């Protein structure tokens, strides 16, 4: 008799009932170190995508944006690729000074 492997598609379908279950399976429980790390990386990726989108709308290159805020092109690239956890002051500089966009925040 063949055993069903834990990672087999049939077993995964039966165990996963919602997004939280998927996150727990792949990245640990909500307060675990691995989950916290994953969520931080996901936020960095999301911020990078937002910056890239705004830069492209402004028809600017990474180099032009970097020059405008006094940074290196490689720094802009790392941000856009979610490889850097940027400070709020850097985000402000990028969006408002570099791209002419307003930054608003909401805490909920």
N, C-alpha and C positions, 0 to 999 in steps of 0.2 A: 504494500500500500504506500503510495507516494504522499509525503507530507506537504501541506500547503505552506510555502515560504511566507514569512511576515511581510515582505515587500512585494509579494505578487499582486498583480492588478486586482484580482478578486478580493483579496484580503484588504487592500487599501480602500476599495469601494465600500466595503461593509463597515469599516472603522470611521471613515470620514463622513460626517453629517453636516458640518458647517465650516466656515473659514477658520474659526478659532481652533477647531479640532485639527485642521490642516497645519496651522501655525504651531500648535503644540507638538504634533508628530514630527515636524521638520526642524523646529527651532526651540523646543522646550516650553515649559510652563511660563506663564506671563511674567513672573518676577525672577526667572532664572537668568544667569549671566549670559548664556548663549542667546536667549530671546531678546534681552536688552541690547546686546550687541547687534543682532539682526535688525531690530527696529531702528537703531541709530543709523545703520548703514542704509536702510530703506529711506529714511528721512533725508540723508545726505544725497542719495540718488535723486529723490524727488526735487530737492532744492536745485541740484545741478541741472535737471531737465527744465525747470522753470527759467533759470538763468539763460540756458542755451536758447530756449524759445524766444525770450525777450531780446537777446542779442541778435538772433536771426531776423526778428521783426524789425529791429533797428538797422538791419543790413550792415552789421559790423562784423569784422573778423575777431577772432580771439586776441590777436595781436593789437588791434585797434582798441579794444576794450581794456586790455592790460595797460597800454600806454596811457589811456585816459585816467586810470586810477592809480598809476604808479606801481604796477605789478609786472610780473613776467608772464609771457604767454603760457608757459608750462603750468603756472598756478591756475590760470583760467581753465585750462584743459583738465587739470586734476579736479577742480570744482565741478565742472560740467559732467565729468565721468563719475562723480560721487565718491572720489578717492580722498576727499578732504572734509573734515568736520569744521566748517568755517564759523567764525565768531559773528555775532550779531552786527558788530560794527563793520565787519567786512561785507556782510550781506547788504547793509545800508549803503556803503560806499559803491558797491557794484551796481545796485539797482538805481539808486537816486543820483549819484554823481556820474557813474559810468553810462547808464542807459536812460537817464531822465525819467525814470518811473518812480511813483510814490510807493512807499512801503507802509502798509497798515497791518496791525496785529490784532488778533482777537483771542482772548483767553476764555475758554469755556470749561 
